[in-house]
Amino acid sequence: MKKILACLIFTLSAILTLPDSMVAIAQKKDAQKKDAQKKEKKAEKEAPAETKEIPPEQLESLLKSMKESEEIASRLVFQQGEIKLKDGLATLKVPANFRYLDPDQTDTVLVKLWGNPPRQEKTLGMLFPAEIGAADPESWGVVITYDEDGYVKDDEAASINYDDLLKEMKEGTREENQERTRQGYEAMELIGWAAPPRYDRAAHKLYWAKELSFGGDSEHTLNYDIRALGRSGVLSLNAVAAMGQLQAIEKDMREVLAFVEFNEGRRYGDYVAGVDKVAAYGIGALIAGKLAAKAGLFKLLLVFAAKFWKLLALAAVAVGAFVKKLISGRRKEEAAPSAAE
């Protein structure tokens, strides 16, 4: 995005300061000027409606946001290798194709880059694909949190009917929309499983993905979830992105699933019956999200962040349309005296 932003700013600056004489010379050398003008007119008519709706003031604000985001992203310090989480709770063995960001810098990304309100409770950090910057429009990350609600029994995992569970989740989502809209958030629709739930009993890890729609938006949202069960709670890794990124994210999240491990003494198998606390919910409730409301709200806010980047992408398109219009206008001005001659 840094290269795109620099290119956009440079192009606008160069066009606005171009001497009239040079424009005239360029036009005289253009043997196919009339054909080019016809093509430009056709392109303007076919321009996306969203582009025409962005006023200059908003466009300027969006470009400013892009620049500020790049500056913030350039100061982030990522880590790789072995990362200890929450005072030795768990370990991430981050490979070369991923990068880890600590909790403080994660707050910077979520609030300043992605536009989410500050959270009272810190995350345990974030994971990013190494090849995508945190300020890129196609950026996505895995938010890591921990719920110390106790040992989650997994004896029901094999008997859960996930089709029936999905129906219950859809009904619950519709019921919650009234409260969601009352608080000023868009209504949410659960479309279905983007990837049905799978539980690895040997590793005590669970993953699934949901396809969601917010406010009737035609571009659906992907929520990809991983849960690692431990002795005293659940380690949650949540990725939010566009549905079009499913294939790439699914591949990456399977890798994440493999390099997340509880440390000795905190593992699922270290549970001591009659001594350790047992969670009030099981695998089904874990998937359905019938836990603290903060989890659902947090995901919802991350979706808003994705829409923020969608606006920045529109800004880039709008700048391109503006440049075309500006060039076309200058050509018309230069063409008028030539016709009179």
C-alpha positions in Angstrom: 0.0 0.0 0.0 2.9 2.3 0.7 3.9 2.2 -3.0 0.3 2.7 -4.1 -0.1 5.7 -1.8 3.1 7.3 -2.9 2.2 6.7 -6.5 -1.2 8.3 -6.1 0.2 11.4 -4.3 3.0 11.8 -6.9 0.6 11.4 -9.8 -1.8 14.0 -8.4 1.0 16.4 -7.7 2.6 16.0 -11.1 -0.6 16.5 -13.0 -1.7 19.6 -11.0 1.7 21.3 -11.6 2.3 20.3 -15.2 3.1 23.3 -17.4 0.4 24.1 -20.1 3.1 24.1 -22.8 4.1 20.6 -22.1 0.5 19.5 -22.2 0.1 21.1 -25.6 3.2 19.3 -26.9 2.0 16.0 -25.7 -1.3 16.5 -27.3 0.2 17.3 -30.7 2.1 14.1 -30.6 -1.0 12.1 -29.8 -2.3 11.0 -33.3 -5.2 9.2 -31.8 -6.4 11.9 -29.5 -10.1 11.7 -30.5 -10.3 7.9 -30.0 -8.7 8.3 -26.6 -11.2 10.9 -25.6 -14.1 8.6 -26.7 -12.7 5.8 -24.6 -12.3 8.1 -21.6 -15.9 9.2 -21.9 -17.0 5.6 -22.0 -14.9 4.8 -18.9 -16.4 7.7 -17.0 -19.9 6.5 -17.7 -19.0 2.9 -16.6 -17.3 4.1 -13.4 -18.6 2.4 -10.2 -21.4 4.3 -8.5 -19.4 4.3 -5.2 -16.6 6.3 -6.9 -19.0 9.1 -7.9 -20.5 9.3 -4.5 -17.3 10.1 -2.6 -17.1 13.9 -2.1 -13.6 15.6 -2.4 -13.5 16.3 1.4 -14.0 12.6 2.2 -11.5 11.5 -0.4 -8.9 13.8 1.1 -9.7 12.5 4.6 -9.3 8.9 3.4 -6.0 9.6 1.7 -4.8 11.2 4.9 -5.9 8.1 6.8 -3.9 5.9 4.4 -0.8 7.9 5.0 -1.2 8.0 8.8 -1.8 4.2 8.8 1.4 3.6 6.9 3.4 5.7 9.3 1.9 3.8 12.3 2.5 0.4 10.6 6.1 1.3 9.9 6.8 1.5 13.7 5.4 -1.9 14.6 8.0 -4.4 15.8 7.1 -8.0 14.9 8.6 -11.2 16.4 9.1 -14.7 15.2 10.4 -18.0 16.7 9.3 -19.1 20.2 6.9 -16.8 21.9 5.7 -17.3 25.5 2.1 -16.2 26.2 0.7 -15.0 29.5 3.4 -15.8 32.0 4.2 -19.2 30.5 0.6 -20.3 29.9 1.3 -21.4 26.3 3.9 -21.2 23.6 3.8 -20.1 19.9 6.5 -21.5 17.7 6.1 -18.8 15.0 7.5 -19.9 11.6 9.1 -17.6 8.9 5.8 -17.2 7.1 4.1 -15.6 10.1 4.8 -12.7 12.5 3.7 -12.1 16.1 2.8 -8.7 17.6 2.7 -8.2 21.4 -0.4 -7.1 23.3 0.4 -3.4 23.4 1.1 -3.2 19.7 -1.9 -5.3 19.0 -4.0 -2.5 20.6 -2.4 -0.1 18.3 -3.4 -2.1 15.3 -7.0 -2.8 16.4 -7.7 0.8 17.5 -5.5 3.1 15.4 -5.2 1.1 12.2 -8.5 -0.9 12.1 -10.7 1.7 13.8 -12.0 -0.4 16.8 -12.8 1.2 20.2 -10.3 0.5 22.9 -10.8 -2.7 25.0 -10.5 -2.8 28.7 -9.0 -6.3 28.6 -5.9 -6.8 26.6 -5.4 -9.5 24.1 -2.5 -11.9 24.2 -1.3 -10.5 20.9 -1.9 -11.1 17.2 -0.5 -13.2 14.4 -0.1 -11.9 10.8 1.0 -13.5 7.6 4.5 -12.3 7.0 3.9 -11.2 3.4 1.0 -8.9 4.2 1.4 -5.6 6.1 -0.9 -4.6 9.0 -1.9 -1.5 7.1 -2.7 -3.2 3.7 -6.3 -3.2 2.6 -6.2 -7.0 2.3 -4.6 -7.3 5.8 -5.9 -9.9 8.2 -4.7 -11.1 11.5 -5.4 -13.7 14.2 -6.4 -12.2 17.5 -5.3 -14.3 20.5 -7.3 -14.3 23.8 -7.7 -16.6 26.8 -10.8 -17.5 28.8 -10.0 -19.0 32.2 -13.4 -20.5 32.7 -12.1 -24.0 33.7 -11.6 -27.4 32.2 -14.0 -27.9 29.2 -15.2 -31.5 29.0 -15.1 -32.9 25.4 -17.1 -36.0 25.9 -20.0 -34.6 23.8 -17.9 -33.7 20.8 -18.5 -36.8 18.8 -22.3 -36.7 19.3 -23.0 -33.1 18.3 -25.2 -32.6 15.3 -23.6 -29.5 13.7 -26.5 -28.9 11.3 -28.9 -28.7 14.3 -26.4 -26.5 16.1 -26.2 -24.1 13.1 -30.0 -23.7 13.1 -29.9 -22.8 16.8 -27.1 -20.3 16.2 -29.1 -18.7 13.3 -32.1 -18.3 15.5 -30.0 -16.9 18.3 -28.4 -14.4 16.0 -31.8 -13.1 14.8 -33.0 -12.7 18.4 -29.9 -10.8 19.3 -30.2 -8.3 16.3 -32.8 -6.2 18.1 -30.3 -5.5 20.9 -27.4 -5.1 18.5 -29.3 -2.5 16.4 -30.4 -0.7 19.6 -26.8 -0.2 20.5 -26.1 1.3 17.1 -24.6 -1.8 15.4 -25.7 -3.3 12.1 -27.9 -6.4 12.1 -26.0 -9.6 11.5 -27.0 -12.7 9.6 -25.3 -16.0 10.0 -25.3 -17.4 6.5 -23.8 -20.8 7.4 -20.6 -22.8 8.0 -17.7 -21.7 5.8 -15.9 -24.7 7.3 -17.9 -27.1 9.6 -16.5 -27.7 13.1 -13.8 -30.3 13.6 -12.4 -31.5 16.9 -9.0 -33.2 17.2 -9.5 -35.3 20.3 -5.8 -36.2 20.5 -4.6 -32.6 20.4 -7.7 -31.2 22.2 -8.1 -28.5 19.5 -11.2 -27.4 17.8 -11.7 -25.2 14.7 -14.6 -24.0 12.5 -15.5 -21.0 10.3 -18.7 -19.0 9.8 -20.0 -17.0 6.9 -21.7 -13.8 8.1 -23.4 -10.8 6.5 -23.6 -7.4 8.2 -26.3 -4.9 7.3 -27.2 -6.7 4.2 -23.7 -6.1 2.7 -23.2 -8.2 -0.5 -19.6 -8.8 0.6 -19.8 -11.4 3.3 -17.5 -11.7 6.2 -15.5 -14.7 7.3 -15.0 -15.6 11.0 -12.4 -18.4 11.3 -12.1 -19.7 14.9 -9.6 -22.0 16.6 -9.9 -23.2 20.2 -7.2 -25.0 22.1 -8.4 -26.6 25.3 -6.2 -26.4 28.4 -6.3 -27.5 32.0 -7.9 -24.3 33.3 -9.4 -22.6 30.2 -9.5 -22.1 26.5 -7.0 -20.4 24.2 -8.9 -18.6 21.4 -7.5 -17.6 18.1 -9.9 -15.6 15.9 -9.4 -14.4 12.3 -11.8 -12.0 10.6 -11.6 -11.4 6.8 -13.6 -11.3 3.6 -15.2 -14.6 2.4 -13.0 -14.3 -0.7 -10.0 -15.0 1.4 -11.3 -18.3 2.8 -9.0 -20.6 0.8 -5.8 -18.8 1.8 -6.8 -18.2 5.4 -8.0 -21.8 5.9 -4.5 -23.0 4.8 -2.8 -20.6 7.1 -5.1 -21.3 10.1 -4.4 -25.1 9.8 -0.7 -24.2 10.2 -1.5 -21.9 13.2 -3.4 -24.8 14.7 -0.2 -26.9 14.7 2.2 -24.4 16.3 0.0 -23.3 19.3 0.6 -25.4 22.5 -0.1 -25.1 26.2 3.0 -25.5 28.4 3.6 -28.4 30.7 1.4 -28.2 33.8 -1.2 -26.2 31.8 -2.2 -28.8 29.3 -5.5 -30.5 29.0 -4.1 -33.8 30.2 -2.8 -32.1 33.3 -6.3 -31.7 34.7 -6.9 -33.1 38.2 -10.4 -34.3 38.8 -11.9 -33.0 42.0 -9.3 -30.3 42.3 -9.4 -28.2 39.2 -12.4 -26.1 38.2 -14.7 -27.5 35.5 -16.2 -25.0 32.9 -20.0 -24.6 32.9 -20.2 -25.3 29.2 -19.1 -27.9 26.7 -17.9 -28.1 23.1 -21.3 -27.2 21.6 -21.7 -24.0 23.6 -18.1 -23.1 22.8 -18.9 -23.2 19.1 -22.3 -21.5 19.5 -20.6 -18.6 21.3 -22.8 -18.8 24.3 -20.0 -17.4 26.4 -19.3 -13.8 27.5 -20.9 -11.3 25.2 -17.6 -9.5 24.8 -16.4 -12.2 22.4 -19.3 -11.6 19.9 -19.0 -7.9 20.2 -15.2 -8.0 19.6 -15.7 -10.0 16.4 -18.4 -7.5 15.3 -16.0 -4.6 15.8 -13.3 -6.4 13.8 -15.8 -6.6 10.9 -16.2 -2.9 11.0 -12.5 -2.6 10.6 -12.7 -4.6 7.4 -15.3 -2.2 6.1 -13.0 0.7 7.0 -10.3 -0.7 4.7 -13.0 -1.2 2.0 -13.5 2.6 2.1 -9.7 3.1 1.6 -9.8 0.9 -1.4 -12.6 3.0 -2.8 -10.5 6.0 -2.2 -7.8 4.6 -4.5 -10.3 4.0 -7.2 -11.7 7.5 -6.8 -8.3 9.1 -7.1 -7.8 7.1 -10.4 -11.1 8.5 -11.7 -10.2 12.0 -10.6 -6.9 11.8 -12.4 -8.6 10.6 -15.6 -11.2 13.4 -15.4 -8.4 16.0 -14.8 -6.4 14.8 -17.8 -9.5 14.8 -20.0 -10.4 18.3 -18.9 -7.0 19.7 -19.8 -7.0 18.0 -23.1 -10.3 19.6 -23.9 -9.0 23.0 -23.0 -6.0 22.6 -25.3 -8.1 21.1 -28.1 -10.3 24.2 -28.3 -7.7 26.7 -29.5 -6.4 24.2 -32.1 -9.9 23.8 -33.5 -10.3 27.6 -33.9 -7.0 27.8 -35.8 
